């Protein structure tokens, strides 16, 4: 039989994480579009298209595609709507974009974690992860979770 209900997560906007902003010497915290994010978008598009083809050829197979790229970019472009005030610097870390050194127990961290999209130079904060999870479980934006949300899939 095998798995018939699957959630497949896409890759997030790697060109926007503090580590990449630091490595590629971003200007004013702008995402690295021309190289990193361009490749991520192409990868996510190819995966989504292949998932759709696979589902078409198997009637009893349901695969959801969770687009982390679009969800995190939504936070970044509409940050105040989600309560974020910082979208390009990590809460925990040191140096430019909080990405020169890793987040270790003795590293300084921000006073308000919920104001940041990124916890460290690579990972979203708990708040960002919770919002992502809610979008996948209950969301109705089928650009972010498609062709339905997790709750709808569970009810099939």
C-alpha positions in Angstrom: 0.0 0.0 0.0 2.5 2.6 1.1 1.9 6.2 2.0 -1.1 7.8 0.3 -1.2 11.1 2.1 2.0 13.1 2.0 3.2 16.6 2.8 6.2 17.8 0.8 7.9 21.0 1.9 9.5 23.3 -0.6 12.8 25.2 0.1 12.5 28.6 1.8 14.1 31.8 0.5 17.7 30.8 1.2 18.9 34.1 -0.4 17.2 36.0 2.5 18.6 34.2 5.5 21.1 36.2 7.5 24.0 33.8 6.7 23.5 34.3 2.9 23.1 38.1 3.3 26.4 38.2 5.2 28.3 35.8 2.8 27.1 37.6 -0.3 27.5 41.1 1.3 23.9 42.1 0.8 23.2 45.8 0.4 20.8 47.1 3.0 19.5 43.6 3.8 18.2 42.9 0.4 17.7 39.2 -0.5 20.2 37.6 -2.9 17.8 37.2 -5.8 20.1 36.8 -8.8 21.8 33.7 -7.6 20.4 32.0 -4.6 16.7 32.7 -4.7 16.5 32.3 -8.4 17.7 28.7 -8.0 15.4 28.0 -5.1 12.3 29.3 -7.1 13.3 27.1 -10.0 13.7 24.0 -7.7 10.4 24.6 -6.0 8.6 25.1 -9.3 10.0 21.8 -10.7 9.2 19.9 -7.6 5.6 21.2 -7.5 5.1 20.4 -11.2 6.4 16.8 -10.8 4.2 16.3 -7.7 1.2 17.4 -9.8 2.1 14.9 -12.5 2.5 12.1 -10.0 -0.8 12.8 -8.4 -2.6 12.9 -11.8 -1.3 9.4 -12.5 -2.3 7.9 -9.1 -6.0 8.4 -8.1 -5.5 7.4 -4.5 -2.4 9.5 -3.9 -2.6 12.9 -2.2 0.5 15.0 -2.0 0.4 18.5 -0.5 3.1 21.0 -1.5 4.0 23.4 1.3 5.7 26.4 -0.2 8.0 27.7 2.5 9.5 30.2 0.1 6.2 32.0 -0.5 5.2 31.9 3.1 8.4 33.4 4.4 8.5 36.0 1.7 4.9 37.0 2.7 6.3 37.6 6.2 9.1 39.7 4.8 7.0 41.8 2.5 4.1 42.3 5.0 6.1 42.1 8.2 4.0 44.6 10.2 0.9 42.6 9.5 2.5 39.6 11.3 4.1 41.7 14.1 7.7 41.4 12.8 9.9 44.5 12.9 13.2 42.8 11.8 13.3 40.6 8.7 17.0 40.5 7.8 18.9 40.1 11.0 19.0 37.1 13.4 17.8 37.5 17.0 20.8 35.4 18.2 24.2 36.0 16.8 26.9 38.6 16.3 28.1 40.8 13.5 26.5 42.0 10.3 22.9 40.6 10.1 23.7 38.6 13.3 25.5 36.1 11.1 29.2 36.5 11.6 29.3 34.0 14.5 26.8 31.2 15.3 24.2 31.4 18.1 25.9 29.7 21.1 24.8 29.8 24.7 27.0 32.8 25.4 26.0 34.8 22.3 23.9 37.9 22.7 20.3 37.7 21.6 17.5 40.2 21.1 15.1 41.4 23.8 12.0 40.5 21.7 12.3 37.3 19.8 8.8 37.6 18.4 9.8 40.7 16.5 12.3 38.7 14.4 11.7 36.4 11.4 15.0 34.7 12.0 16.3 33.2 15.3 19.8 32.5 14.1 21.7 32.9 10.9 19.8 29.9 9.3 16.5 29.3 11.1 13.2 31.0 11.6 12.1 32.0 15.1 9.5 30.0 17.0 6.9 32.7 16.1 7.7 32.4 12.4 7.6 28.6 12.6 4.2 28.7 14.4 2.8 31.0 11.7 4.1 28.7 9.0 2.6 25.6 10.7 -0.8 27.3 11.0 -0.7 28.3 7.3 -0.1 24.7 6.4 -2.7 23.2 8.7 -5.5 25.7 8.5 -4.6 28.0 5.6 -6.7 28.8 2.5 -3.9 30.4 0.5 -3.3 27.7 -2.0 -0.2 29.4 -3.3 1.3 28.4 0.0 -0.3 25.0 0.7 -1.8 23.2 -2.2 -4.0 21.7 -3.4 -5.5 21.8 0.1 -4.4 22.3 3.7 -3.4 19.6 6.1 -6.7 19.6 8.0 -8.6 19.1 4.7 -6.2 16.3 3.7 -6.7 14.5 7.1 -10.5 14.5 6.5 -10.3 12.6 3.2 
